[in-house]
Structure formats: structure tokens, C-alpha cells
Amino acid sequence: MILCPMPRTVLVVDDDPHIRQLLVFALGKAGLDTLEAEDGEAGLALAERHGPNLVILDINMPRMDGLEVCRRLRAVRGAEGDVPILFLSSRDDEIDRVLGIELGADDYVVKPFSPREVVARVMAILRRTAARPPVVEDGRGLEHGRLRLDLDGWRALWEGREVTLTVTEFSILRLLASMPAKVFSRDAIIDRLHGPGFAITDRTIDSHIRNLRHKFATAGAADLIETRPGIGYRLGACTGA
């Protein structure tokens, strides 16, 4: 078995030079290479030019805010558009955070933050990214009714049509599809994605689930994921029809 090397280049986009310096130092100590930009336009240009493995985006920036940078990155097809994104927010405002997730971000951290927490979240996302097998046409996949997951290509298809997902969305859907009869609690989903004890809120999982539902509803799967009140989530019965 050939193991994929850990991706190592992180782009830090924040208009506060002290925050950029803090993050670049902490990420460098963790063995990661870094790029940095002082505003959204410069960050988008660096992302397009260098293709980093992960982007840390401040939401509130001059010229182009982090949400717009995320929108533009997600509008690009291929590897550049799939780059994992972690948002930084200076406001403890749930609307901003949920909107960031729904735009296609993989995680968020609210300022003031611990550099160790940011590095831990970055490393967790990069480990999931490194776990992607090379894209090969060997027919390997996970099927449940009209849903098919191409595990080698990290693609989700509904009735043969691709539904574009982020890394985290695909990881959640793969977990649910691996045991379609099982109900996964939010804590179980967090543990499977990040490892036990990882500090992430239930609201983040709810946002990813809501985003998955919306994307598949647009593709014609209105009840992709079933909610069991007080328990958690499982794959919906409609996928088996």
C-alpha cells in the first residue's frame, strides 16, 4: 500500500499582520509551509497561483472579504475549488459561522483563538485530505440505491449525476453510507471525522448536514439524510428506492 504524503502548504489570509505572524509561526513549528496575504484579493491571487493545500480565511477584510473569497474558490472546478477552507471570525456571530460552513468551508475558529487550536484543526483537515486515495478508474465505490460514492475519486453521484461536495461533507456522507441502518450521534460523527475529544460544536455538524440536504435536494434527493430526534442522523430511506 502506498501512503499519500501529508499535504503541507497553508495559505493564511488576514488583514491583521500580528495574527498572520502568529499563525505562520505556529504552523511553521508544526512542520507546515505557509503563504500569507493581507487582504482577500491578494489571497485569491495567491490561491490561484500556488494551489495551497488549505486556506485560512479571515471573514472581515478590506477590498474582498473572506466569504467572497470562499465563494470564488468554490466556483472553480477541480482541485483548486476543492481546497479545504478554515474561517476566522472576529465576531461571535452564529450567522457568520453557519454561512461560512454553508458556503463550503470545512471549519471555523472565533477570535480570540489559541494558535494550538488552529493548528490542531488544520492538521485534522489535512489528514483527511491526505487520506484521499489517488483517482483511479477501478470501479471502487460505495453504493446504496440511487446514491453512489466514488471512494477513489472522492465524488458523490445521485442517479449518475455528480453532486459537488466539500471534503467534510463527503466524509460525513461516506460515514453514513458505510452503515446505512445505523443512527450516528453528532458526537460519533465528530469522533469519526476528527478523533475523540476534538473541540467542535454540534451546530457545525448540523450545518454540514443541512448543506448536504440542500445539495442533494437540488439533485432530486429530497430525503437524503434522516434525523432521529434526540439521537442523531442516518441515511434516508429514499436512497434505497
DRENDO-1510 file (C-alpha; in Angstrom, 1 decimal, always signed):
<recs>
REC; n; res; u; v; w
REC; 1; MET; +0.0; +0.0; +0.0 .
REC; 2; ILE; +1.3; +3.4; -1.0 .
REC; 3; LEU; +0.6; +6.1; +1.6 .
REC; 4; CYS; -0.2; +9.6; +0.4 .
REC; 5; PRO; +2.2; +12.3; +1.8 .
REC; 6; MET; +0.7; +14.8; +4.2 .
REC; 7; PRO; -0.2; +18.0; +2.2 .
REC; 8; ARG; +1.8; +20.8; +3.8 .
REC; 9; THR; +1.2; +24.3; +2.3 .
REC; 10; VAL; -1.3; +26.6; +4.1 .
REC; 11; LEU; -2.3; +30.0; +2.9 .
REC; 12; VAL; -3.1; +32.5; +5.7 .
REC; 13; VAL; -5.3; +35.4; +4.6 .
REC; 14; ASP; -5.9; +38.1; +7.3 .
REC; 15; ASP; -5.5; +41.9; +7.3 .
REC; 16; ASP; -4.0; +41.9; +10.8 .
REC; 17; PRO; -0.2; +41.4; +10.5 .
REC; 18; HIS; +0.1; +40.2; +14.1 .
REC; 19; ILE; -2.4; +37.4; +13.5 .
REC; 20; ARG; -0.7; +36.4; +10.3 .
REC; 21; GLN; +2.7; +36.3; +12.1 .
REC; 22; LEU; +1.2; +34.3; +15.0 .
REC; 23; LEU; -0.3; +31.7; +12.7 .
REC; 24; VAL; +2.6; +31.5; +10.3 .
REC; 25; PHE; +4.9; +30.9; +13.3 .
REC; 26; ALA; +2.6; +28.2; +14.9 .
REC; 27; LEU; +2.0; +26.4; +11.6 .
REC; 28; GLY; +5.8; +26.5; +10.8 .
REC; 29; LYS; +6.5; +24.9; +14.2 .
REC; 30; ALA; +4.1; +22.1; +13.2 .
REC; 31; GLY; +6.2; +21.5; +10.1 .
REC; 32; LEU; +3.9; +23.2; +7.6 .
REC; 33; ASP; +4.8; +25.5; +4.8 .
REC; 34; THR; +2.9; +28.8; +4.7 .
REC; 35; LEU; +1.9; +31.6; +2.3 .
REC; 36; GLU; +0.3; +34.8; +3.6 .
REC; 37; ALA; -1.8; +37.6; +2.2 .
REC; 38; GLU; -3.1; +40.8; +3.8 .
REC; 39; ASP; -6.5; +41.0; +2.0 .
REC; 40; GLY; -9.0; +38.9; +0.1 .
REC; 41; GLU; -7.9; +40.0; -3.4 .
REC; 42; ALA; -4.2; +39.1; -2.7 .
REC; 43; GLY; -5.3; +35.9; -1.0 .
REC; 44; LEU; -7.4; +34.8; -4.0 .
REC; 45; ALA; -4.5; +35.6; -6.4 .
REC; 46; LEU; -2.1; +33.5; -4.3 .
REC; 47; ALA; -4.5; +30.6; -4.1 .
REC; 48; GLU; -4.9; +30.6; -7.9 .
REC; 49; ARG; -1.1; +30.9; -8.4 .
REC; 50; HIS; +0.2; +28.4; -5.9 .
REC; 51; GLY; -2.6; +26.0; -5.2 .
REC; 52; PRO; -2.2; +25.6; -1.4 .
REC; 53; ASN; -3.4; +22.5; +0.4 .
REC; 54; LEU; -5.6; +24.6; +2.8 .
REC; 55; VAL; -6.7; +28.2; +3.2 .
REC; 56; ILE; -7.2; +30.0; +6.5 .
REC; 57; LEU; -9.6; +33.0; +5.7 .
REC; 58; ASP; -10.5; +35.9; +7.9 .
REC; 59; ILE; -14.1; +36.9; +7.3 .
REC; 60; ASN; -13.8; +40.6; +7.7 .
REC; 61; MET; -11.2; +42.1; +5.4 .
REC; 62; PRO; -10.9; +45.1; +3.2 .
REC; 63; ARG; -11.3; +45.0; -0.6 .
REC; 64; MET; -12.7; +41.5; -0.6 .
REC; 65; ASP; -14.0; +39.7; +2.5 .
REC; 66; GLY; -13.4; +36.0; +3.3 .
REC; 67; LEU; -16.9; +34.9; +2.4 .
REC; 68; GLU; -16.4; +36.3; -1.2 .
REC; 69; VAL; -13.0; +34.6; -1.5 .
REC; 70; CYS; -14.7; +31.4; -0.4 .
REC; 71; ARG; -17.5; +31.8; -3.0 .
REC; 72; ARG; -15.0; +32.4; -5.8 .
REC; 73; LEU; -12.8; +29.5; -4.8 .
REC; 74; ARG; -15.7; +27.2; -4.6 .
REC; 75; ALA; -16.9; +28.3; -8.1 .
REC; 76; VAL; -13.7; +26.9; -9.6 .
REC; 77; ARG; -13.9; +23.3; -10.8 .
REC; 78; GLY; -11.2; +20.8; -9.9 .
REC; 79; ALA; -8.6; +20.6; -7.2 .
REC; 80; GLU; -8.4; +24.4; -6.7 .
REC; 81; GLY; -12.1; +24.6; -6.0 .
REC; 82; ASP; -12.0; +21.7; -3.5 .
REC; 83; VAL; -9.2; +23.3; -1.4 .
REC; 84; PRO; -10.2; +23.0; +2.3 .
REC; 85; ILE; -11.1; +26.3; +4.0 .
REC; 86; LEU; -11.0; +27.3; +7.7 .
REC; 87; PHE; -12.7; +30.6; +8.6 .
REC; 88; LEU; -11.5; +33.0; +11.2 .
REC; 89; SER; -14.2; +35.3; +12.6 .
REC; 90; SER; -13.8; +38.3; +14.9 .
REC; 91; ARG; -17.5; +38.3; +15.8 .
REC; 92; ASP; -19.1; +35.6; +17.9 .
REC; 93; ASP; -22.0; +35.6; +15.5 .
REC; 94; GLU; -23.6; +32.3; +14.6 .
REC; 95; ILE; -25.0; +33.6; +11.3 .
REC; 96; ASP; -21.5; +34.3; +10.0 .
REC; 97; ARG; -20.2; +31.0; +11.1 .
REC; 98; VAL; -23.1; +28.9; +9.7 .
REC; 99; LEU; -23.0; +30.9; +6.5 .
REC; 100; GLY; -19.3; +30.1; +6.2 .
REC; 101; ILE; -19.9; +26.4; +6.5 .
REC; 102; GLU; -22.8; +26.5; +4.0 .
REC; 103; LEU; -20.6; +28.3; +1.5 .
REC; 104; GLY; -18.3; +25.3; +1.6 .
REC; 105; ALA; -15.9; +26.0; +4.5 .
REC; 106; ASP; -14.6; +22.9; +6.4 .
REC; 107; ASP; -14.3; +24.5; +9.8 .
REC; 108; TYR; -14.2; +27.9; +11.7 .
REC; 109; VAL; -12.5; +29.4; +14.7 .
REC; 110; VAL; -13.7; +32.5; +16.6 .
REC; 111; LYS; -11.2; +35.2; +17.6 .
REC; 112; PRO; -9.5; +35.4; +20.1 .
REC; 113; PHE; -8.2; +31.9; +19.5 .
REC; 114; SER; -5.4; +29.7; +20.7 .
REC; 115; PRO; -2.8; +29.1; +18.0 .
REC; 116; ARG; -2.6; +25.5; +19.2 .
REC; 117; GLU; -6.4; +25.1; +18.5 .
REC; 118; VAL; -6.0; +26.4; +14.9 .
REC; 119; VAL; -3.0; +24.1; +14.2 .
REC; 120; ALA; -5.0; +21.2; +15.6 .
REC; 121; ARG; -7.9; +21.9; +13.3 .
REC; 122; VAL; -5.7; +22.5; +10.3 .
REC; 123; MET; -3.9; +19.2; +10.9 .
REC; 124; ALA; -7.2; +17.3; +11.3 .
REC; 125; ILE; -8.4; +18.7; +7.9 .
REC; 126; LEU; -5.1; +18.0; +6.2 .
REC; 127; ARG; -5.1; +14.4; +7.5 .
REC; 128; ARG; -8.5; +13.8; +5.9 .
REC; 129; THR; -7.2; +15.4; +2.7 .
REC; 130; ALA; -4.1; +13.2; +2.7 .
REC; 131; ALA; -6.3; +10.1; +3.1 .
REC; 132; ARG; -7.8; +10.6; -0.3 .
REC; 133; PRO; -6.6; +7.8; -2.5 .
REC; 134; PRO; -5.3; +8.7; -6.0 .
REC; 135; VAL; -8.1; +9.0; -8.6 .
REC; 136; VAL; -8.1; +5.7; -10.5 .
REC; 137; GLU; -10.8; +4.1; -12.7 .
REC; 138; ASP; -11.0; +0.8; -10.9 .
REC; 139; GLY; -14.8; +0.9; -10.2 .
REC; 140; ARG; -14.2; +1.1; -6.4 .
REC; 141; GLY; -17.2; +2.7; -4.8 .
REC; 142; LEU; -19.9; +2.6; -2.2 .
REC; 143; GLU; -23.5; +2.2; -3.5 .
REC; 144; HIS; -26.8; +2.4; -1.7 .
REC; 145; GLY; -29.8; +2.6; -4.0 .
REC; 146; ARG; -29.5; +5.6; -6.2 .
REC; 147; LEU; -26.6; +7.0; -4.3 .
REC; 148; ARG; -23.0; +6.1; -5.3 .
REC; 149; LEU; -19.8; +7.3; -3.7 .
REC; 150; ASP; -16.7; +7.0; -5.8 .
REC; 151; LEU; -14.2; +6.5; -2.9 .
REC; 152; ASP; -11.1; +6.7; -5.1 .
REC; 153; GLY; -12.2; +9.9; -6.8 .
REC; 154; TRP; -13.9; +11.4; -3.8 .
REC; 155; ARG; -17.1; +12.0; -5.9 .
REC; 156; ALA; -20.7; +11.7; -4.9 .
REC; 157; LEU; -23.3; +10.8; -7.5 .
REC; 158; TRP; -27.1; +10.7; -7.4 .
REC; 159; GLU; -28.7; +8.7; -10.2 .
REC; 160; GLY; -25.4; +9.0; -12.1 .
REC; 161; ARG; -25.1; +12.8; -11.8 .
REC; 162; GLU; -22.3; +14.3; -9.7 .
REC; 163; VAL; -23.1; +16.4; -6.6 .
REC; 164; THR; -20.2; +18.6; -5.7 .
REC; 165; LEU; -19.2; +18.3; -2.0 .
REC; 166; THR; -16.5; +19.6; +0.2 .
REC; 167; VAL; -14.1; +17.3; +2.0 .
REC; 168; THR; -16.0; +17.4; +5.2 .
REC; 169; GLU; -19.4; +16.9; +3.5 .
REC; 170; PHE; -18.1; +13.8; +1.6 .
REC; 171; SER; -16.6; +12.4; +4.8 .
REC; 172; ILE; -19.9; +12.7; +6.6 .
REC; 173; LEU; -21.8; +11.2; +3.8 .
REC; 174; ARG; -19.3; +8.3; +3.4 .
REC; 175; LEU; -19.7; +7.6; +7.1 .
REC; 176; LEU; -23.5; +7.5; +6.9 .
REC; 177; ALA; -23.5; +5.4; +3.8 .
REC; 178; SER; -21.0; +2.9; +5.2 .
REC; 179; MET; -23.7; +1.7; +7.7 .
REC; 180; PRO; -27.0; +3.0; +6.3 .
REC; 181; ALA; -29.1; +1.4; +9.0 .
REC; 182; LYS; -27.1; +2.9; +11.9 .
REC; 183; VAL; -28.0; +6.2; +13.5 .
REC; 184; PHE; -24.9; +8.3; +14.2 .
REC; 185; SER; -25.0; +10.8; +17.0 .
REC; 186; ARG; -23.3; +14.2; +16.4 .
REC; 187; ASP; -20.6; +13.2; +18.9 .
REC; 188; ALA; -20.0; +10.0; +16.9 .
REC; 189; ILE; -19.7; +11.9; +13.7 .
REC; 190; ILE; -17.2; +14.3; +15.3 .
REC; 191; ASP; -15.1; +11.4; +16.7 .
REC; 192; ARG; -15.0; +9.7; +13.3 .
REC; 193; LEU; -14.0; +12.8; +11.5 .
REC; 194; HIS; -11.6; +14.4; +13.9 .
REC; 195; GLY; -10.9; +11.9; +16.7 .
REC; 196; PRO; -12.2; +11.8; +20.3 .
REC; 197; GLY; -12.1; +15.0; +22.3 .
REC; 198; PHE; -11.9; +17.3; +19.4 .
REC; 199; ALA; -13.5; +20.7; +20.2 .
REC; 200; ILE; -16.2; +21.3; +17.6 .
REC; 201; THR; -19.8; +22.1; +18.2 .
REC; 202; ASP; -22.9; +20.2; +17.3 .
REC; 203; ARG; -24.0; +23.2; +15.3 .
REC; 204; THR; -21.1; +22.7; +12.9 .
REC; 205; ILE; -22.3; +19.1; +12.2 .
REC; 206; ASP; -25.9; +20.4; +11.8 .
REC; 207; SER; -24.7; +23.0; +9.3 .
REC; 208; HIS; -22.8; +20.4; +7.2 .
REC; 209; ILE; -25.9; +18.1; +7.3 .
REC; 210; ARG; -28.1; +21.0; +6.2 .
REC; 211; ASN; -25.7; +21.8; +3.3 .
REC; 212; LEU; -25.7; +18.1; +2.2 .
REC; 213; ARG; -29.5; +18.0; +2.2 .
REC; 214; HIS; -29.8; +21.2; +0.2 .
REC; 215; LYS; -27.3; +20.0; -2.4 .
REC; 216; PHE; -29.0; +16.6; -2.9 .
REC; 217; ALA; -32.5; +18.1; -2.8 .
REC; 218; THR; -31.4; +20.2; -5.8 .
REC; 219; ALA; -30.3; +17.0; -7.5 .
REC; 220; GLY; -33.6; +15.3; -6.8 .
REC; 221; ALA; -33.0; +13.5; -3.4 .
REC; 222; ALA; -35.3; +15.3; -1.1 .
REC; 223; ASP; -34.8; +13.0; +1.9 .
REC; 224; LEU; -31.1; +12.0; +1.7 .
REC; 225; ILE; -30.5; +12.2; +5.4 .
REC; 226; GLU; -33.0; +11.2; +8.1 .
REC; 227; THR; -33.0; +12.9; +11.5 .
REC; 228; ARG; -33.8; +10.8; +14.6 .
REC; 229; PRO; -34.8; +13.3; +17.2 .
REC; 230; GLY; -32.7; +13.2; +20.3 .
REC; 231; ILE; -30.3; +10.6; +18.7 .
REC; 232; GLY; -28.7; +11.7; +15.5 .
REC; 233; TYR; -28.6; +11.1; +11.8 .
REC; 234; ARG; -28.7; +8.2; +9.4 .
REC; 235; LEU; -29.0; +7.7; +5.6 .
REC; 236; GLY; -32.6; +8.3; +4.4 .
REC; 237; ALA; -34.8; +5.5; +3.1 .
REC; 238; CYS; -35.2; +7.3; -0.2 .
REC; 239; THR; -31.7; +6.3; -1.2 .
REC; 240; GLY; -32.6; +2.7; -1.4 .
REC; 241; ALA; -35.6; +3.2; -3.7 .
</recs>
